[in-house]
Amino acid sequence: MSNNPFKGIDNTKLNWNHIKIWYTAGMGFFTDAYDLLIISYILAVMIDAYKYYGFNMAGFTEYLIGNQATFWTGLLASSAIWTAIIGQLVFGYIGDRLGRKKVYGVEASLLTAGALLSALSPNLPLLILFKSIMGLGIGGDYPISATIMSEYSNVKDRGKLVALVFSNQALGSIAALIVGVVAALTLPPDIAWRVMAGFGAIPAATVIYLRRKVPETPRYSLIAKGDVEEAKKAAQFVGANLQVKDSLKAPNSSTKLNIMTFLRNYSLLLIGTAGTWFILDIAFYGTGVYSSSVITPIFGSPFSSTITSITEFQSELAKQLFIGGIPYLVGFPGYFTAVALIDKLGRKLIQVQGFIVMGILYGIVSLVLFQAGKSISFTIPATVAFILYSLTFFFIDFGANTTTFVIPSEVYPTKFRSTGHGISAASGKLGAAITTYLFPSLVASIGFRNIFVLLTAVSIIGAILTIVLIPEPKMKSLEDVAKEEIQTETAVSYTHLTLPTLGDVYKRQHLH
C-alpha cells in the first residue's frame, strides 16, 4: 500500500523498545503456562500427601477424597480454563471498543491478585474461586498482548516478536517444573503447594506498571480514534515517524465495532483462525492421555514402595512432579524453532507442516499401541516410543501451538483485531476444556487406539482449514494482510476502513 502512513513503523529496525514490549507482553504467558502445570502439581501434593503419607490438610483433603473427589478435582483443574474463555472474549471486545491501553495492566493485576490469593486460600472452594480470577487475567492477556506486539512490530520481525511473546509459555513451564520439584523436595506439603501457587504472582506483578506506561498503539490511535497526535507519539515510542497530515477526519461511525458486522464479514476467516486453534488444543491436551505409559518404562514409577518418613515422601513426590513435567521439557525446543523460522518459512507453512506431521505421528502411535484393560504398552522399544512422543510435542510447538497465536494478531483489521484474536483464543481454550472432560470417558468407550485415530483425523482437518482459509501474513504490512484500505485525498488526509464482503474474504484466501 503506497500511501500507508505506518510505513515508518513497518520499516523500522528492531530496537530496545520492541524488546521492552516483548517482555511486558510476554510475562502473562509465562504465568499462563506456569499455572497450567503448577495446578496439576498442587493437586498431586494435596492428594498424594494423604494417600501415601496420611498427611491431612484441613479445608482441602476432605474435598479431594471420598465420593465427590472427582468433582472437586476436575473443578480445580479446569476452573481457570473456563474463566480464561470469558476473559478472552470480554477483553478482546473491550480492546477494540475502548482501546488496547484502556485495559492493559488490568489482566496482569488479575493474574497477580489471583496467584497471591490462591497461595493464602484457607480452603478448596476459595482456592477454586481465586484460580478463577487468575483465569480471567490469563484469558484477557491473549488478545491484548498479541495485538499490541503485532501493531508495534516492524514487518521483518513481526512474526518472531509475536511468537516470542507466546514462547514465554515454554519458560513458564520450566519455571513451574523447577519451583514445583524444589518446593516438594524441601518443604512440608502444606507449605510446598502455597509456595508453588504464590510464585506465579511474581512475573505478572513485574509488568503491571510497564503495561500502564505502554502508549496506545499507533494503528488504533489513528484508525479507530482518529487521533493524529497520539498516533505520532506512539510511533515515536519505537523510533518511527507516522506519515500522516494533521487534517485527519474523525473515523467513520459506520465502522465502529459491531459484533454482527464482524461476524458477517469475517466468518470464513474466523472459521480458519478459531477452528484451527480449537483443533490444536484438542490435539495438545489429547496427547497427554498416553504420557505415563511412555514415560514410566524409562524414568520409573514413583511411590512404588512403602513410605515410612517425610523425607521419603518428599523425594518420591519430587520424582513424580519431574515426570509430570517431561512433556514440557521435550516440547521446549519447538517454541524457539518456530521463533527462528516463522519470518523465513511463513506462518502458514509452519502450521500446515505441524498439523501434517502430528497426524502422521498419531497414526504411527495408533499402529504400535497395545491396550490391556486400562493400561497401554507398545510393540516397539520404550526408547523409540519416547522419541515418537517427544516429536509429537516438538511439532505441536514448532507448528500450530505457536502459529495459531500469531496469525489472528495479523489477519484482522485494526478495529476488529483483538476481537478476532479473542474469539480464536477462546475457541482454543474451549477445545482444551472439552478434551479435559471428554477424553477420559472416550478412552473408556473407544479405547486408546481409536483416540489416536481421532487425533490423526483432527490434525489433517487442521491442515486443510489452514490451507483453505488462512492467508499468509509473512513480510506484509498489517493493512495489506487484512485488506484494510487507507484512502487519501491529497496525501494522507483521512482514514477510512472499507470492510470486505464475505465473497471478497473467500477470494482472498485463494489468491495468496
C-alpha positions, 0 to 999 in steps of 0.5 A: 500500500503506497500511501500507508502512513505506518510505513515508518513503523513497518520499516523500522529496525528492531530496537530496545523498545520492541524488546521492552514490549516483548517482555511486558507482553510476554510475562502473562504467558509465562504465568499462563503456562506456569499455572497450567502445570503448577495446578496439576502439581498442587493437586498431586501434593494435596492428594498424594500427601494423604494417600501415601503419607496420611498427611491431612490438610484441613479445608482441602483433603476432605474435598479431594477424597471420598465420593465427590473427589472427582468433582472437586478435582476436575473443578480445580483443574479446569476452573481457570480454563473456563474463566480464561474463555470469558476473559478472552472474549470480554477483553478482546471486545473491550480492546477494540471498543475502548482501546488496547491501553484502556485495559492493559495492566488490568489482566496482569493485576488479575493474574497477580491478585489471583496467584497471591490469593490462591497461595493464602486460600484457607480452603478448596472452594476459595482456592477454586474461586481465586484460580478463577480470577487468575483465569480471567487475567490469563484469558484477557492477556491473549488478545491484548498482548498479541495485538499490541506486539503485532501493531508495534512490530516492524514487518521483518520481525513481526512474526518472531516478536509475536511468537516470542511473546507466546514462547514465554509459555515454554519458560513458564513451564520450566519455571513451574517444573523447577519451583514445583520439584524444589518446593516438594523436595524441601518443604512440608506439603502444606507449605510446598503447594502455597509456595508453588501457587504464590510464585506465579504472582511474581512475573505478572506483578513485574509488568503491571506498571510497564503495561500502564506506561505502554502508549496506545498503539499507533494503528488504533490511535489513528484508525479507530480514534482518529487521533493524529497526535497520539498516533505520532507519539506512539510511533515515536515510542519505537523510533518511527515517524507516522506519515500522516497530515494533521487534517485527519477526519474523525473515523467513520461511525459506520465502522465502529465495532459491531459484533454482527458486522464482524461476524458477517464479514469475517466468518470464513476467516474466523472459521480458519483462525478459531477452528484451527486453534480449537483443533490444536488444543484438542490435539495438545491436551489429547496427547497427554492421555498416553504420557505415563505409559511412555514415560514410566518404562524409562524414568520409573514409577514413583511411590512404588514402595512403602513410605515410612518418613517425610523425607521419603515422601518428599523425594518420591513426590519430587520424582513424580512432579519431574515426570509430570513435567517431561512433556514440557521439557521435550516440547521446549525446543519447538517454541524457539524453532518456530521463533527462528523460522516463522519470518523465513518459512511463513506462518502458514507453512509452519502450521500446515507442516505441524498439523501434517506431521502430528497426524502422521505421528498419531497414526504411527502411535495408533499402529504400535499401541497395545491396550490391556484393560486400562493400561497401554504398552507398545510393540516397539522399544520404550526408547523409540516410543519416547522419541515418537512422543517427544516429536509429537510435542516438538511439532505441536510447538514448532507448528500450530501451538505457536502459529495459531497465536500469531496469525489472528494478531495479523489477519484482522483489521485494526478495529476488529483485531483483538476481537478476532484474536479473542474469539480464536483464543477462546475457541482454543481454550474451549477445545482444551476444556472439552478434551479435559472432560471428554477424553477420559470417558472416550478412552473408556468407550473407544479405547486408546487406539481409536483416540489416536485415530481421532487425533490423526483425523483432527490434525489433517482437518487442521491442515486443510482449514489452514490451507483453505482459509488462512492467508499468509501474513509473512513480510506484509504490512498489517493493512495489506494482510487484512485488506484494510484500505487507507484512502487519501485525498491529497496525501494522507488526509483521512482514514477510512476502513472499507470492510470486505464482503464475505465473497471478497474474504473467500477470494482472498484466501485463494489468491495468496 
